[in-house]
Every structure is written in C-alpha cells, then in structure tokens.
C-alpha cells in the first residue's frame, strides 16, 4: 500500500493508472484499522509490520463546502500562506506540462525538532465528477538540501474531491511520508494519525472563506489549475529532475539469444581390446553435423583436420574387425558372405554412427 506507479524519486507525467491507484486505496477495506471517527471524519491506518511507516487515509464529508472551493484551496499557492500555519515558504520550480509541476515547500516543526522541507511533483486531474491531486517527492538540481532543514520524503500524498450526496462535498485523503531524521517510525505513525483530522478541519474552514478572499484579490479569475491557457510559460526539463547520486534502477536480465554451440565430444582412448570388444561403440561417439565436408580424395589440396583423421581411423578399425571375423569364418568352414561395397565420396551432414559407418 501507499505507493502509486512512480518509482522512488521518479519525475514523469502522471497517467490514468496513477490516479486509479489513489482511488483504489481510498475504496479498499482490507488491511486498514479505523483509528478515529468523529464529526463526520474517519481516519484509517494501514496494517504494517512493527517499526514500519504506515499509510494513513481520511474520509470526510462537509455539508457547508462546495467541491470547487475545496479543490481551489488545495491548489491556490497564495491562499495557502493564509490558512497553512506551518508553511515557512513555497517556490514554483516550473511546469512539466499543464497538469504537472514541481515545487519547493518548507514547513515548521515544534521544538526541539528541526524544520522540514520537500521538493514535490504535483499532478492533477479534473474529470467533472471528481477532482484529484497527487504529489510525491522528486529531485531537482536547483533545490539541493538546505541548511537548517531536514529533507523529508513524500512517497504518496493524494486528494480526491467529489460531490456529496445531497449537498456539500466529499473528501478523500491518503498520505505516506517519511520526515527523516532520528524520529522512530512508531512516533511518526502516531503523530500522523493525530494530525490528519486536524488538517481536514483546517481545509474545511479555509474552503468556507476562500470564495470571499479570492474575490478581493487583484486576480479573482486567475486559476491555472482550471484554465490551461493561464499556466505560466516557465517549463522544466525532466532531465533536471534526475538525481546524479541516486543508484541506478535494477536492470531486467536479458534473454540469452545466442545459438547453441556444437561441441564434439572427444573419443575415449582404447588401450587394448579383443575383436569382440570392438563390436559397437556408437553409444560412445555420436554427433550432429550440419555442414557437408568435401571428399579429401577428390581434393588433395584440402587440409585434413583432426576430425577427418578421427573418422578415417574409426572406419579403418571397422574394416579390420570385418577382416578378422571373415578369417574366423574360413577357419570354421563357413564361406564368408559376399558383400560388395560401393565406394562413394565421404560426406556427412546428418546424425551418423562412426562405428557402423552409415547414416541414421
């Protein structure tokens, strides 16, 4: 749980599957413990191993807040400095496209803790029926770690805003972050679960005041998250978001496409054997040959290799065995069987048995 399709620190344009992951996390029931329920706000914590960071999700319903106002509050950087009491500063690094940007955010922490900061990629999608925002930590060359801050990590933070049945708005919130530093995981999990409902109530109060505040500003209709033509021209390259010190991603093993190499087994040495012992050695020497060799008798200039000499010696041995058997038959008074062998060029290109001198 707790991660969309991004690899850790990866910067890329969000796609539909990333937003679908966020909705699945909010809809899932297995693997969550309900830890808070009050005033229409429910907080669940992920079942996780002892000592591991947990994902937290919140579902809330607001009767007095419109979905559009809630969505604008989550986006508007100028209004955030009004309602977010923990924000120390925020900077816009630039847009990847009209629905993805990268920015810097610094927040205060209670003493004796050090303040934290983030470099975040934010992605959003408005389908009409629901509005979604995702963010996660990335690297950017213009925002290295700063003195006096601990660089925290957001693995996934997401919001889903929908129309509430009847009147008002429905809010879903998922977060899994690591504040880094020396804080133990159990303390981070406990504080996160306690701060989540407080953040939701802050959003509700800010959304009620937003329409009046926005109307009094110098640009009441400036909402680039709704109007792509208002998106600033400042663009960033994804190459600026590649951390040179990050370990390379693991590579998938490549399939072995090399052809199988033919290995000719070496014949076993025969020191001393009787005629009967030399009957059949085809089981000891049998190979696959795919090329046709020329008859060296026809081409005496062709160099005779070791393999040729080996085959020739095996054929001579077979002839010696036949001659010896013929002599035994004459001694026993049995005439030898007349068999005319037709000489033909020595060629081999399929599986054969050297002991019998014939192709299989």
C-alpha positions in Angstrom: 0.0 0.0 0.0 0.9 3.6 -0.1 2.5 4.0 -3.5 1.4 4.9 -6.9 3.1 3.8 -10.1 6.1 6.1 -9.6 9.5 4.7 -8.7 11.0 6.4 -5.7 12.1 9.9 -6.7 10.9 9.5 -10.3 9.6 12.5 -12.2 7.3 11.9 -15.1 3.9 12.9 -16.4 1.1 11.2 -14.4 -1.2 8.9 -16.2 -4.7 7.4 -15.6 -3.3 4.4 -13.7 -1.7 6.7 -11.1 -5.0 8.3 -10.3 -6.7 4.9 -10.3 -4.3 3.7 -7.7 -5.3 6.6 -5.5 -9.0 5.8 -5.8 -8.3 2.1 -5.1 -6.5 3.0 -1.9 -9.5 5.0 -0.7 -12.0 2.3 -1.7 -10.1 -0.6 -0.2 -11.2 -2.0 3.2 -8.8 -4.9 3.8 -5.6 -4.1 5.7 -6.8 -1.0 7.4 -7.6 -0.2 11.1 -10.1 2.5 11.9 -8.4 4.8 14.5 -10.5 7.9 14.6 -14.2 8.7 13.9 -15.8 11.9 14.9 -17.8 14.8 13.4 -18.0 13.1 10.0 -14.3 12.4 9.8 -12.8 8.9 9.7 -9.1 8.1 9.9 -7.7 4.7 9.0 -4.1 3.5 9.4 -2.5 0.7 7.3 -1.7 -2.6 8.9 2.1 -2.7 8.7 5.0 -4.6 10.3 6.2 -3.3 13.6 8.6 -0.4 13.1 7.5 0.3 9.5 5.9 3.6 8.3 2.2 3.3 7.8 -0.1 4.8 5.2 -2.9 7.0 6.6 -6.2 7.7 4.8 -9.0 10.0 5.8 -12.6 10.3 4.5 -14.7 13.4 5.4 -18.0 14.9 4.4 -18.7 18.7 4.5 -22.2 20.0 4.2 -21.2 23.7 4.0 -18.4 23.5 1.5 -18.7 23.2 -2.3 -16.3 20.8 -4.1 -15.0 23.6 -6.4 -14.0 25.7 -3.4 -12.3 22.8 -1.7 -10.4 21.9 -4.9 -9.3 25.6 -5.3 -8.0 25.7 -1.7 -5.8 22.7 -2.3 -4.3 24.3 -5.4 -4.0 28.1 -4.7 -0.4 28.8 -3.6 -1.2 32.4 -2.5 -4.1 31.3 -0.3 -2.1 28.5 1.3 0.0 31.1 3.1 -3.2 32.3 4.7 -4.6 29.1 6.1 -1.5 26.8 6.4 0.0 27.9 9.7 3.0 25.5 9.3 4.2 26.8 5.9 7.5 28.7 6.0 7.9 29.1 2.3 6.9 27.8 -1.1 8.5 28.2 -4.6 7.4 27.2 -8.0 10.2 25.4 -9.9 8.2 25.2 -13.1 5.7 23.1 -15.1 6.3 19.8 -16.8 3.0 20.3 -18.7 -0.3 21.9 -17.9 -1.2 19.1 -15.4 2.1 18.5 -13.7 4.5 20.8 -11.9 7.4 20.8 -9.5 7.8 23.0 -6.4 9.5 23.5 -3.1 7.7 23.6 0.2 9.2 24.3 3.7 7.3 23.8 7.0 8.0 24.4 10.6 8.1 21.8 13.3 7.7 22.1 17.1 10.9 22.4 19.1 13.2 20.6 19.6 12.7 19.1 16.1 14.3 20.7 13.1 12.2 22.1 10.3 11.4 20.0 7.3 11.3 20.8 3.6 10.2 18.9 0.4 10.7 19.0 -3.3 7.5 17.7 -4.8 6.0 16.9 -8.1 2.3 17.7 -8.2 -0.2 16.2 -10.7 -3.9 16.8 -11.0 -6.9 15.7 -13.0 -10.4 17.2 -13.1 -13.0 14.8 -14.7 -16.0 16.9 -13.6 -17.5 14.3 -11.3 -14.3 14.1 -9.3 -11.1 16.1 -8.9 -7.8 14.5 -7.9 -4.4 15.8 -6.8 -1.3 13.7 -6.4 2.2 14.6 -5.1 5.4 12.8 -4.3 9.0 13.7 -3.7 11.4 14.2 -6.6 14.9 15.6 -7.1 15.6 19.0 -8.8 19.0 20.3 -9.5 18.1 23.9 -8.3 16.8 22.7 -4.9 19.5 20.8 -3.1 19.2 20.2 0.7 19.3 23.5 2.6 21.0 24.3 5.9 18.6 24.2 8.9 16.2 21.9 7.2 15.8 18.1 7.1 14.8 17.0 3.6 11.7 14.9 4.1 10.2 12.5 1.6 6.6 12.1 0.4 6.0 8.6 -1.0 2.4 9.5 -1.9 0.0 12.2 -0.9 -3.3 12.4 -2.7 -6.7 14.1 -2.5 -10.0 13.2 -4.1 -12.9 15.7 -4.1 -16.4 14.7 -5.1 -19.9 16.0 -4.8 -21.6 14.8 -1.6 -25.0 13.2 -1.9 -27.5 15.9 -1.2 -25.3 19.0 -0.7 -21.7 19.8 0.1 -18.5 17.9 -0.7 -16.8 14.6 -0.1 -13.1 14.5 0.6 -10.7 11.5 0.5 -7.1 11.9 1.6 -4.2 9.5 1.5 -0.7 10.1 2.8 2.5 8.2 3.4 5.6 10.3 4.2 8.9 10.0 6.0 10.0 13.1 7.9 13.5 11.6 8.1 15.9 12.5 10.8 16.1 10.5 14.0 12.4 10.1 14.6 11.4 6.5 15.3 8.7 5.0 13.0 6.2 4.4 15.8 6.3 8.1 16.7 5.8 9.2 13.1 2.8 6.9 12.7 1.2 8.2 15.9 1.7 11.8 15.1 0.5 11.4 11.5 -2.7 9.7 12.6 -3.4 12.6 15.1 -2.6 15.4 12.7 -4.7 14.0 9.8 -8.1 15.0 11.3 -6.7 18.4 12.3 -5.6 19.0 8.7 -9.1 18.1 7.4 -10.8 20.6 9.7 -8.3 23.3 8.6 -9.3 22.6 5.0 -13.0 22.8 5.8 -12.6 26.2 7.5 -10.3 27.5 4.7 -12.8 26.4 2.0 -15.6 28.3 3.6 -13.6 31.5 3.5 -12.0 31.1 0.1 -14.7 32.5 -2.3 -14.8 35.8 -0.4 -11.0 36.0 -0.1 -10.4 35.3 -3.8 -13.0 37.9 -4.9 -11.0 40.6 -3.2 -7.6 39.8 -4.8 -6.2 41.5 -7.8 -6.7 38.4 -10.0 -10.0 36.8 -8.9 -10.2 34.7 -12.1 -6.6 33.5 -12.1 -6.8 29.7 -11.6 -4.3 28.0 -13.9 -5.2 24.6 -12.4 -8.6 25.1 -14.1 -7.6 27.1 -17.1 -4.6 25.7 -19.0 -4.2 28.9 -21.0 -3.2 30.6 -17.7 -0.4 28.2 -17.0 2.9 30.1 -16.7 5.3 29.7 -19.6 8.2 28.6 -17.3 8.9 24.9 -18.1 11.3 22.5 -16.6 13.0 19.5 -18.2 12.7 16.0 -16.7 16.5 15.8 -17.1 16.8 18.4 -14.3 14.9 16.0 -12.0 17.4 13.1 -12.3 19.5 12.7 -9.2 23.1 12.0 -10.2 23.8 10.4 -6.9 20.9 8.1 -7.0 21.7 4.4 -7.5 20.8 3.1 -11.0 17.5 1.2 -11.2 17.9 -2.6 -11.4 18.0 -3.9 -14.9 16.0 -6.9 -16.0 18.1 -9.9 -17.1 18.3 -10.1 -20.9 17.3 -13.4 -22.5 20.1 -15.5 -24.0 19.5 -15.4 -27.7 22.9 -16.8 -28.7 22.9 -20.0 -30.8 23.9 -23.3 -29.2 27.4 -24.1 -30.0 28.2 -27.6 -31.2 30.7 -29.3 -29.0 32.2 -32.5 -30.4 33.0 -34.9 -27.6 36.5 -36.4 -27.5 36.6 -40.2 -28.1 37.8 -42.3 -25.2 41.2 -43.9 -25.6 41.1 -47.7 -26.1 44.3 -49.2 -24.9 43.8 -52.9 -25.7 40.6 -54.7 -26.7 39.8 -58.0 -28.3 37.8 -58.2 -31.5 34.6 -58.9 -29.7 35.1 -55.8 -27.5 35.2 -53.6 -30.6 31.8 -54.6 -31.8 29.7 -51.4 -31.3 31.0 -48.1 -29.9 28.3 -46.0 -31.4 26.9 -45.2 -28.0 30.3 -43.6 -27.1 30.7 -41.5 -30.2 27.7 -39.8 -31.9 27.4 -36.2 -33.1 25.2 -33.8 -35.0 27.0 -32.3 -38.1 25.2 -29.6 -40.1 27.8 -28.9 -42.8 28.8 -31.1 -45.7 32.5 -31.9 -46.0 34.3 -32.5 -49.3 35.9 -35.7 -50.2 39.6 -35.2 -49.5 40.4 -37.9 -52.0 39.0 -35.7 -54.7 40.6 -32.6 -53.3 44.1 -33.5 -52.0 45.0 -29.8 -51.6 42.4 -29.5 -48.8 44.0 -29.9 -45.4 42.8 -32.9 -43.5 41.8 -31.9 -40.0 41.8 -33.8 -36.7 38.1 -34.7 -37.0 38.6 -36.1 -40.5 41.6 -38.2 -39.3 39.5 -39.5 -36.4 36.6 -40.6 -38.6 39.1 -42.3 -41.0 40.7 -44.2 -38.2 37.4 -45.4 -36.9 36.4 -46.7 -40.4 39.7 -48.5 -40.8 39.2 -50.1 -37.4 35.7 -51.3 -38.5 37.3 -52.8 -41.7 39.9 -54.6 -39.5 37.1 -56.1 -37.4 35.3 -57.4 -40.5 38.5 -58.9 -41.9 39.2 -60.7 -38.6 35.6 -62.0 -38.5 36.0 -63.3 -42.1 39.1 -65.2 -41.2 37.4 -66.8 -38.3 34.5 -67.9 -40.6 37.0 -69.5 -43.0 38.6 -71.5 -40.2 35.2 -72.8 -39.2 34.4 -73.8 -42.8 31.8 -71.2 -43.3 32.1 -69.2 -46.5 32.1 -65.5 -46.0 29.1 -63.5 -47.1 29.9 -61.7 -50.2 29.1 -58.1 -49.9 30.1 -55.5 -52.5 30.8 -52.2 -51.1 30.4 -49.3 -53.4 32.8 -46.6 -52.8 31.4 -43.2 -52.6 32.7 -39.8 -51.6 32.9 -39.3 -47.9 30.1 -36.9 -47.0 28.3 -36.4 -43.7 25.7 -33.9 -42.8 23.2 -35.6 -40.6 23.4 -37.8 -37.5 25.6 -40.8 -38.1 27.3 -43.6 -36.2 31.0 -43.7 -36.7 31.3 -47.4 -35.6 28.9 -48.6 -38.3 30.0 -46.1 -41.0 26.3 -45.4 -42.0 23.9 -42.5 -41.6 21.0 -42.9 -39.1 
